[in-house]
């Protein structure tokens, strides 16, 4: 999203992403070519990302984190706000374990959720907002209006929450999900969605 001004702490954290990505890759002995093949991101883009010539974005960092099998926050190194000894605490919401990742109030909020295997009975609901889901592990069942989808690790979906929707486990095991939610309907534009899944997963053109 262009035109956004970041605080000095966030700007510094963004500037450190490139060197952190390069250290992680070289420490693991992974070539740019191998990482490009694993993520679907071109070598030139990865190189510019590591050198700081390309701004880090969620759609670039998520597949890289998955390829390295590390948490997203290990790549970002998000700055602490307030007392660094204070940790964000998971809470239970509708049977899910929810960890808020956004430290300050704002139009977009980020959560990490663990959905238990027992949450597998669809109960569609509607409310204001726009949601973006990314599956970290397990298989997520997503019901969106008249569509019934199953998403696996590395797959994403975005939808207007004013449509009847529900998501939970397929019943085969728990699911770990990254959720970005805009209460006023802010959209998250994913430019690196796999072409073979884009039409199925995105709501509308």
Helices and strands as residue ranges (DSSP letters): H 8-27, H 32-39, H 43-51, H 58-68, H 72-76, E 91-93, E 96-100, E 108-115, E 130-137, E 140-144, E 147-151, E 156-160, E 165-169, E 175-182, H 195-201
